[in-house]
Amino acid sequence: MKSTAIFYHAGCPVCVDAEQNLAAALDPNRVNVEIVHFGDQPQRLGEAEQQGVKSVPALVLDGQVFHINFGASLSDLR
């Protein structure tokens, strides 16, 4: 059974770098990865907050939040 991951970001350089290096490194045979760019999908901010995301970039893997570096807090994106 594949794991599920959602990579949330806001398009800043820190976020884009994390997407290109971290999210892209996950094995697609083991992990289904969804990329959520808040510039394109601002309606998903609430979803991210409910999952425990406090800042971006962040990866939610099987319900566990991993905050990666620091690009922006979710409150700054509202």
C-alpha positions in Angstrom: 0.0 0.0 0.0 1.3 3.4 -1.0 1.8 6.3 1.5 0.1 9.6 0.8 2.0 12.9 0.9 0.9 16.4 0.4 3.6 19.0 -0.1 2.3 22.5 0.7 4.1 25.6 -0.5 3.6 29.3 -1.4 6.0 29.6 -4.4 8.8 31.4 -2.5 12.4 30.4 -3.4 12.7 28.3 -0.2 9.5 26.5 -1.1 10.4 25.9 -4.8 13.8 24.6 -3.8 12.2 22.2 -1.3 9.7 21.0 -3.9 12.4 20.4 -6.5 14.7 18.6 -4.1 12.6 16.9 -1.4 9.2 16.2 -2.9 10.7 15.1 -6.2 13.0 12.7 -4.4 10.2 10.6 -2.9 9.8 7.3 -4.6 6.6 7.4 -6.7 6.3 3.6 -6.4 6.0 4.0 -2.6 4.4 7.5 -2.1 1.6 9.3 -3.9 2.7 13.0 -3.8 0.3 15.9 -4.3 1.8 19.4 -4.6 -0.4 22.2 -3.3 0.7 25.7 -4.3 -1.3 28.2 -2.2 -0.9 30.9 -4.9 -2.9 28.6 -7.2 -5.1 27.0 -4.5 -5.6 29.5 -1.6 -8.8 27.7 -0.6 -6.7 24.9 0.7 -5.1 26.9 3.5 -7.8 25.8 6.0 -7.2 22.1 5.1 -3.4 22.6 5.8 -4.1 24.3 9.1 -6.4 21.4 10.1 -3.6 19.0 9.4 -1.3 20.9 11.7 0.7 22.8 9.1 2.1 26.1 10.7 4.5 27.2 7.9 5.5 26.4 4.4 7.2 24.5 2.9 5.7 21.6 4.7 5.2 17.9 3.8 2.3 16.0 5.3 3.2 12.3 5.1 0.5 9.8 6.2 -1.0 12.5 8.5 2.3 13.5 10.1 3.5 17.1 9.4 7.2 17.8 8.6 8.1 21.5 8.5 10.9 22.1 6.1 13.1 25.2 6.6 11.0 28.3 6.8 9.5 30.2 3.9 6.4 31.8 5.4 3.9 31.1 8.2 0.3 30.2 7.1 -1.0 33.3 8.9 1.2 35.5 6.5 -0.6 33.8 3.5 -4.1 34.8 4.6 
